[in-house]
Amino acid sequence: MAAACLAGAVGRRQLFELLAHARHTPDPAPGEAGQGIAIAFGAGGDTGPGRPAHPGQGNPGVHLAGDFGPTADGSQRLLMLAGHAEALNRLAAESPPGSVVPLPGRTIAVHSPLRRPFRDFMAPAIDAMDFSAPELPLLSCLEQKVLTSAEDVRDLFQRNSTDPISLVDLYTGMRQQGVELGLVMGPAIPEGILAFPFPVVHIDQPSTSSRP
């Protein structure tokens, strides 16, 4: 979504107003099951077309929320799971130690079908936004696709909360665009943990930008 702004597909003010609007999302109904997310490790390497298998597959309370791709040594695949907190905790207890790790303090099942109420709440605000065709190549994080029209970008904004994201789709598209160096902004991806198809520089604090 930030990249869409940088690519000229949506104005900065509109983007920040949308993010501010999200604060008004209604609270869950009393008694509704708690949500959460977990980091998980799946089979290493390339699993081919489609989404990779994950430890919670077949469990209706657990969803694949993100595919970050193979680890640097190729032995495992780093995944993000989202779902009902109870189901994630149970899966962690039943899985080999360290293979599924629920994240403390995370109470929103991001990028999963459980975010449908949030998506529905945000939909009118997104419908009212003015989108333009990107002025720079803009890649989707939801599938291997280059977004070329205003409607492509609007669709991404609408689906982002409920659909799983894929860093693999993103960096594969970057590679196809001829990218030879990537900048990883912020601390979300620890340095050296993932295999990228091109060199990357991690910038997780302002002082990093001056690093040789």
C-alpha positions in Angstrom: 0.0 0.0 0.0 2.9 2.4 0.8 4.5 1.3 -2.5 1.3 2.3 -4.4 1.7 5.7 -3.0 5.3 6.0 -4.0 4.4 4.7 -7.5 1.9 7.6 -7.9 -1.2 5.3 -7.8 -2.7 7.0 -4.7 -2.1 10.3 -3.0 -0.3 10.4 0.3 -3.1 12.3 2.1 -5.6 9.7 0.9 -3.5 6.8 2.1 -2.9 8.3 5.6 -6.6 9.2 5.9 -7.5 5.6 5.1 -5.0 4.3 7.7 -6.5 6.7 10.3 -10.1 5.5 9.3 -9.1 2.0 10.3 -9.0 3.1 14.0 -12.8 3.3 13.9 -13.2 -0.4 13.1 -15.9 -1.8 15.4 -14.7 -4.0 18.2 -15.4 -7.7 18.0 -18.6 -8.9 19.4 -18.6 -10.0 23.1 -17.6 -13.6 23.4 -16.1 -13.8 19.9 -13.1 -16.2 19.8 -9.7 -14.5 20.2 -7.3 -14.2 17.3 -3.6 -14.3 16.8 -0.7 -15.0 14.5 2.3 -17.4 14.6 5.6 -17.9 12.8 6.0 -21.4 11.4 8.6 -23.4 9.5 7.5 -25.6 6.7 9.2 -27.7 4.1 12.2 -25.9 2.6 12.8 -25.1 -1.1 10.4 -24.2 -3.9 7.0 -25.9 -3.6 6.0 -25.0 -7.1 2.8 -23.1 -8.2 0.3 -22.1 -5.6 0.6 -21.6 -1.8 3.0 -23.8 0.1 1.8 -26.5 2.6 1.9 -25.3 6.2 1.8 -27.1 9.6 -1.8 -26.1 10.2 -3.2 -27.3 6.9 -6.6 -28.8 7.3 -7.3 -27.1 10.6 -10.3 -24.8 10.1 -9.0 -22.4 12.8 -5.6 -21.9 11.2 -4.9 -20.1 7.9 -1.7 -19.4 5.9 -1.3 -15.6 6.2 2.2 -15.2 4.6 4.9 -17.0 2.7 8.3 -15.5 3.2 10.1 -18.2 1.2 13.1 -20.4 1.9 15.5 -19.7 4.7 19.1 -18.7 3.7 20.3 -22.3 4.1 17.4 -23.7 2.1 16.5 -26.2 4.8 13.1 -24.7 5.8 10.5 -22.2 4.6 9.4 -19.3 6.8 5.6 -18.9 7.0 3.1 -16.8 8.9 -0.1 -18.4 10.2 -3.2 -16.5 11.4 -6.3 -17.7 13.0 -8.1 -18.4 16.3 -5.6 -18.0 19.2 -6.7 -21.2 20.8 -6.2 -23.2 17.6 -2.7 -21.7 17.1 -1.7 -22.5 20.6 -3.0 -26.0 20.3 -1.1 -26.4 17.0 2.1 -25.2 18.6 1.7 -27.6 21.5 1.2 -30.6 19.1 4.0 -29.6 16.7 7.8 -30.3 17.1 9.3 -27.7 19.4 10.1 -24.4 17.6 8.2 -25.2 14.4 5.2 -23.2 15.3 5.6 -20.1 17.5 2.6 -18.0 18.4 3.6 -14.3 18.8 2.6 -12.8 22.1 0.4 -9.7 22.1 -0.8 -10.2 18.5 -4.6 -10.3 18.6 -5.4 -9.7 14.9 -5.4 -12.6 12.4 -3.9 -10.5 9.6 -4.2 -11.5 6.0 -6.8 -14.2 6.7 -10.6 -14.8 6.2 -11.1 -13.8 9.8 -10.5 -10.2 8.8 -13.6 -10.1 6.7 -15.5 -7.8 9.0 -12.6 -5.3 8.8 -12.5 -5.6 5.0 -16.2 -4.9 4.8 -15.9 -1.9 7.1 -13.0 -0.4 5.1 -14.6 -1.2 1.7 -16.6 2.0 1.3 -13.7 4.2 2.2 -11.5 2.4 -0.4 -14.3 2.7 -3.0 -14.3 6.5 -2.4 -10.6 6.9 -3.0 -9.1 8.1 -6.3 -6.6 5.6 -7.7 -4.4 6.1 -10.8 -2.4 3.8 -13.0 1.1 3.4 -11.4 3.8 5.5 -12.8 6.4 2.9 -11.9 6.3 -0.9 -12.0 4.1 -1.9 -9.0 4.1 -5.5 -7.9 1.4 -7.3 -6.0 2.1 -9.1 -2.8 -1.0 -11.3 -3.2 0.0 -13.0 -6.5 2.6 -12.8 -9.2 1.3 -9.8 -11.0 2.4 -6.3 -12.1 -0.4 -3.8 -11.3 -0.9 -1.6 -14.3 -4.3 0.1 -13.8 -6.2 2.1 -11.2 -8.6 -0.9 -10.7 -5.6 -3.3 -10.1 -4.5 -1.1 -7.2 -8.0 -0.7 -5.8 -8.4 -4.5 -5.9 -5.1 -4.9 -4.0 -6.3 -2.4 -1.3 -9.6 -4.3 -1.0 -8.1 -7.8 -0.7 -5.1 -7.0 1.3 -6.7 -7.7 4.7 -8.2 -11.1 4.0 -5.8 -12.6 1.4 -2.4 -14.3 2.3 0.7 -12.3 1.2 3.7 -13.7 -0.5 7.2 -12.2 -0.3 8.2 -14.9 -2.9 5.7 -13.6 -5.4 7.0 -10.1 -4.7 10.7 -10.7 -5.1 10.2 -13.1 -8.0 8.4 -10.2 -9.8 11.2 -7.9 -8.9 13.7 -10.2 -10.3 11.7 -10.4 -13.6 11.8 -6.6 -13.7 15.6 -6.7 -13.6 16.1 -5.7 -10.0 19.7 -6.3 -8.9 19.6 -4.8 -5.4 16.8 -4.6 -2.8 16.3 -2.5 0.3 14.5 -4.2 3.2 13.0 -1.3 5.2 12.3 -1.8 8.9 13.0 -4.7 11.4 10.3 -7.0 10.2 12.7 -9.4 8.4 15.9 -10.2 10.4 19.1 -9.9 8.4 20.4 -13.1 7.0 17.4 -15.3 7.7 15.9 -15.5 4.1 17.2 -16.4 0.7 16.7 -13.6 -1.8 17.3 -13.9 -5.6 19.4 -10.7 -5.4 21.5 -8.9 -2.8 19.6 -7.0 -0.1 20.6 -4.3 2.3 18.6 -4.1 5.6 17.7 -0.6 6.8 16.1 -0.9 10.2 17.1 2.4 11.8 18.0 5.9 10.4 21.8 5.4 11.1 21.8 2.3 8.8 21.3 4.6 5.8 24.9 5.9 6.2 26.4 2.4 6.5 29.0 1.8 3.6 
